[in-house]
Amino acid sequence: MFSGIGGGSLGLERAGMQTVAFCENNDFCQQVLSKHWPHIPIHSDIEDFDGHQYQGSVDLIFAGWPCQPWSVAGRRLGSKDNRHLWPEVHRIIRQVQPRWFIGENVPGLVRLGLDPALSDLEDEGYTSQTFNIGAIAVDAPHIRQRIFIISHKNVADSESQRVEGRGSTGQQESHLSAQSVLSGRNSSGSGTSVWSPQPKFCRIPYGVSRWLDEPEGLKRLVKGCPDRTKRIKALGNAVVPQVVEVLGKFIMEIHHNNGHSTEDGD
């Protein structure tokens, strides 16, 4: 959902997943998605999208819903902003009932919208963990911090491990592993529906050898290529695929370690 130019799907596909549908209302972004995923349906209006058609056939939903209600660059109206679309995300999660959910948003979500989102996920039976991950975590030459919510439906005790981390700079830093993606015990030790109200600050050992200061082809845009503004805006709104790829690999590892087979349609 809120697919943009497909950064989330690109990362998850690199992790071994398959995209089955997009939901994106921007015309230019739809053109990009249609070019790179010509056979994948695009639902254009989140408010008219009925998730029931994907119930039982989708294992994971990825959503980077609009950040304007929480962003420090805006008025920070939170749920009073007409671009507050988390309720639509919640509705579709309830309709589809995927095993996994990944949510992405700006750090401002923590103060204005994270608790309601985690509470809604708990009501649907999901165990959630939040992470503060920047593009710099995969060695990009810019910070671009984002809050990621990783949620799993009905996580058993055997699938859940406490996240361990330490930081030498005053911030908690977690070196993630497949066993530490989820924190599955609440204060009573029951292993059901929990969340971490404060996102973990993470650095991911990705091993990128070289990042360009600008994406390939951006320089020609500056020289007057058609749709220059639309292209730069789409890049600015995009999810960093390398971050999502790492998260996707953790999920795939947990998924297979707990006996789920791709032969069963997963």
C-alpha positions as CSV (number, residue, x, y, z in Angstrom):
1,M,0.0,0.0,0.0
2,F,1.2,3.5,-0.9
3,S,3.6,1.8,-3.2
4,G,5.3,4.9,-4.7
5,I,7.8,3.8,-7.3
6,G,8.1,0.4,-5.8
7,G,11.1,0.7,-3.4
8,G,9.4,-1.6,-0.8
9,S,8.6,-4.2,-3.4
10,L,12.1,-4.1,-4.9
11,G,13.6,-4.7,-1.5
12,L,11.2,-7.6,-0.6
13,E,11.7,-9.2,-4.0
14,R,15.5,-9.1,-3.5
15,A,14.8,-11.0,-0.2
16,G,12.9,-13.7,-2.2
17,M,9.3,-12.5,-2.0
18,Q,6.8,-11.9,-4.9
19,T,4.7,-8.8,-5.4
20,V,1.0,-9.6,-6.1
21,A,-0.6,-6.1,-6.0
22,F,0.1,-2.4,-5.6
23,C,-2.1,0.4,-4.2
24,E,-0.9,3.9,-5.4
25,N,-2.9,6.9,-6.5
26,N,-0.1,9.1,-8.1
27,D,-0.3,9.0,-11.9
28,F,3.4,9.3,-12.4
29,C,4.2,6.6,-9.8
30,Q,1.7,4.3,-11.5
31,Q,3.5,4.7,-14.8
32,V,6.8,3.7,-13.1
33,L,5.1,0.7,-11.4
34,S,3.5,-0.4,-14.7
35,K,6.8,-0.2,-16.5
36,H,8.7,-2.4,-14.1
37,W,5.8,-4.7,-13.0
38,P,3.7,-4.8,-16.1
39,H,1.5,-7.7,-15.0
40,I,0.9,-6.6,-11.4
41,P,-2.5,-4.9,-10.7
42,I,-2.5,-1.4,-9.3
43,H,-5.4,-0.3,-7.1
44,S,-5.6,3.5,-7.3
45,D,-7.7,4.5,-4.3
46,I,-6.9,3.3,-0.8
47,E,-10.3,4.3,0.4
48,D,-12.1,2.2,-2.2
49,F,-9.7,-0.8,-1.9
50,D,-11.3,-4.0,-0.6
51,G,-8.7,-6.2,0.9
52,H,-11.0,-9.3,1.2
53,Q,-10.0,-10.3,-2.3
54,Y,-6.5,-11.0,-1.0
55,Q,-7.4,-12.8,2.2
56,G,-5.7,-16.2,2.4
57,S,-3.4,-15.5,-0.6
58,V,-1.1,-12.7,0.8
59,D,1.5,-13.4,3.5
60,L,2.8,-9.8,4.0
61,I,1.5,-6.3,3.6
62,F,4.0,-3.4,3.3
63,A,2.7,0.1,3.8
64,G,4.4,3.5,4.0
65,W,1.3,5.6,4.6
66,P,1.5,9.4,4.2
67,C,3.9,11.1,6.5
68,Q,2.5,14.7,6.4
69,P,0.5,14.4,9.6
70,W,3.6,13.6,11.5
71,S,6.5,15.2,9.6
72,V,8.4,18.1,11.2
73,A,8.2,19.8,7.7
74,G,4.4,20.1,8.1
75,R,1.9,21.4,10.7
76,R,2.0,18.1,12.6
77,L,-1.8,17.8,13.0
78,G,-1.7,14.1,13.5
79,S,-5.0,12.4,13.3
80,K,-6.7,15.7,12.6
81,D,-4.9,15.9,9.2
82,N,-7.1,14.8,6.3
83,R,-4.1,12.8,5.1
84,H,-4.2,10.6,8.2
85,L,-4.7,7.3,6.4
86,W,-3.6,4.8,9.1
87,P,-7.3,3.8,9.6
88,E,-7.4,2.6,6.0
89,V,-4.2,0.6,6.5
90,H,-5.7,-0.9,9.7
91,R,-8.9,-1.7,7.8
92,I,-7.1,-3.6,5.0
93,I,-4.9,-5.5,7.5
94,R,-8.1,-6.6,9.2
95,Q,-9.6,-7.7,5.8
96,V,-6.5,-9.5,4.5
97,Q,-5.2,-10.9,7.8
98,P,-1.6,-11.4,6.5
99,R,1.0,-13.3,8.6
100,W,3.3,-10.3,8.5
101,F,3.0,-6.5,8.3
102,I,5.8,-4.0,7.7
103,G,5.0,-0.3,8.3
104,E,7.2,2.6,7.4
105,N,7.0,6.3,8.4
106,V,9.0,9.3,9.5
107,P,10.4,9.6,13.1
108,G,7.6,12.1,13.9
109,L,5.2,9.2,14.0
110,V,6.6,8.2,17.4
111,R,5.2,11.1,19.2
112,L,1.9,11.6,17.3
113,G,0.8,8.3,15.8
114,L,2.8,5.2,16.8
115,D,0.9,4.2,19.9
116,P,-2.6,4.1,18.2
117,A,-1.1,2.1,15.3
118,L,0.5,-0.4,17.6
119,S,-2.7,-0.7,19.7
120,D,-4.7,-1.4,16.5
121,L,-2.3,-4.1,15.5
122,E,-2.5,-5.6,18.9
123,D,-6.3,-5.7,18.6
124,E,-5.9,-7.7,15.4
125,G,-3.7,-10.2,17.2
126,Y,-0.2,-9.0,16.0
127,T,3.0,-9.0,18.0
128,S,5.0,-5.9,16.9
129,Q,8.5,-4.4,17.3
130,T,9.5,-1.0,16.2
131,F,12.9,0.0,14.8
132,N,14.5,3.3,13.9
133,I,16.5,2.6,10.8
134,G,18.2,5.2,8.5
135,A,19.6,4.8,5.0
136,I,22.9,5.4,6.7
137,A,22.4,2.0,8.4
138,V,23.1,0.4,5.1
139,D,26.1,2.7,4.4
140,A,24.3,5.2,2.3
141,P,25.9,8.7,2.4
142,H,22.8,10.3,4.0
143,I,20.8,9.7,7.2
144,R,17.2,9.4,6.1
145,Q,15.9,7.9,9.4
146,R,12.6,6.0,9.2
147,I,10.5,4.2,11.7
148,F,9.7,0.6,10.8
149,I,7.0,-1.5,12.4
150,I,7.4,-5.3,12.0
151,S,4.4,-7.2,13.1
152,H,3.6,-11.0,13.1
153,K,0.3,-12.7,13.5
154,N,0.0,-14.8,16.7
155,V,3.7,-15.3,17.3
156,A,4.4,-18.4,19.5
157,D,7.0,-18.3,22.3
158,S,9.4,-20.4,20.2
159,E,9.4,-17.8,17.4
160,S,10.1,-14.8,19.7
161,Q,13.4,-13.7,21.1
162,R,14.3,-10.6,23.0
163,V,16.1,-8.0,21.0
164,E,19.6,-7.4,22.4
165,G,21.5,-4.3,21.6
166,R,24.0,-1.8,23.0
167,G,25.1,1.7,21.9
168,S,28.3,3.5,22.6
169,T,26.9,6.9,21.7
170,G,24.0,7.2,24.1
171,Q,21.5,5.7,21.7
172,Q,20.5,2.1,21.8
173,E,21.9,0.4,18.8
174,S,20.8,-3.1,17.8
175,H,22.7,-5.4,15.4
176,L,19.8,-7.3,14.0
177,S,19.6,-11.0,13.5
178,A,16.8,-13.2,12.3
179,Q,16.1,-14.2,15.9
180,S,16.0,-10.6,17.1
181,V,13.5,-9.1,14.7
182,L,10.6,-9.7,17.1
183,S,10.3,-9.2,20.8
184,G,7.6,-11.6,21.9
185,R,7.1,-11.3,25.6
186,N,5.2,-8.8,27.6
187,S,5.6,-8.0,31.2
188,S,3.7,-11.1,32.3
189,G,5.9,-13.3,30.1
190,S,2.9,-14.7,28.2
191,G,4.4,-14.2,24.8
192,T,1.4,-12.5,23.3
193,S,0.8,-9.3,21.5
194,V,3.4,-6.8,22.6
195,W,5.2,-3.8,21.3
196,S,8.1,-1.6,22.1
197,P,7.0,2.0,22.5
198,Q,10.5,3.3,21.8
199,P,11.9,2.2,18.4
200,K,15.3,0.4,18.5
201,F,18.1,2.4,16.9
202,C,19.7,0.1,14.4
203,R,22.7,-0.2,12.2
204,I,22.5,-3.1,9.7
205,P,25.6,-4.8,8.5
206,Y,24.7,-4.7,4.8
207,G,28.1,-4.7,3.1
208,V,27.5,-2.0,0.5
209,S,30.8,-1.3,-1.2
210,R,29.8,1.8,-3.1
211,W,26.9,4.3,-3.0
212,L,26.5,7.0,-5.6
213,D,25.9,10.5,-4.3
214,E,23.0,10.8,-6.7
215,P,21.0,8.0,-8.3
216,E,22.0,6.9,-11.8
217,G,20.6,9.3,-14.4
218,L,19.7,12.1,-12.0
219,K,22.2,14.5,-13.5
220,R,20.5,14.4,-16.9
221,L,17.2,15.3,-15.1
222,V,18.8,18.6,-13.9
223,K,19.6,19.4,-17.5
224,G,15.9,19.6,-18.4
225,C,14.7,16.0,-18.9
226,P,10.9,15.8,-19.1
227,D,9.1,15.1,-15.8
228,R,12.2,16.3,-13.8
229,T,10.1,17.5,-10.9
230,K,7.9,14.4,-10.8
231,R,10.9,12.1,-10.9
232,I,12.8,13.9,-8.1
233,K,9.6,14.0,-5.9
234,A,9.1,10.3,-6.5
235,L,12.7,9.5,-5.5
236,G,12.3,11.7,-2.4
237,N,9.2,9.8,-1.3
238,A,10.6,6.4,-2.0
239,V,11.6,3.8,0.5
240,V,15.2,2.7,0.5
241,P,15.1,-0.8,-1.0
242,Q,18.3,-1.9,0.7
243,V,16.8,-1.4,4.2
244,V,13.6,-3.3,3.2
245,E,15.7,-6.1,1.7
246,V,17.4,-6.7,5.0
247,L,14.2,-6.8,6.9
248,G,12.7,-9.1,4.3
249,K,15.6,-11.5,4.6
250,F,15.1,-11.7,8.4
251,I,11.4,-12.4,7.8
252,M,12.1,-15.1,5.2
253,E,14.6,-16.8,7.5
254,I,12.1,-16.8,10.4
255,H,9.4,-18.0,8.1
256,H,11.4,-21.0,6.8
257,N,12.9,-21.8,10.2
258,N,9.4,-22.3,11.5
259,G,8.5,-24.9,8.9
260,H,6.7,-22.9,6.3
261,S,7.3,-24.1,2.8
262,T,7.1,-22.2,-0.5
263,E,5.6,-25.4,-1.9
264,D,2.5,-24.6,0.2
265,G,2.0,-21.4,-1.7
266,D,3.8,-19.2,0.9
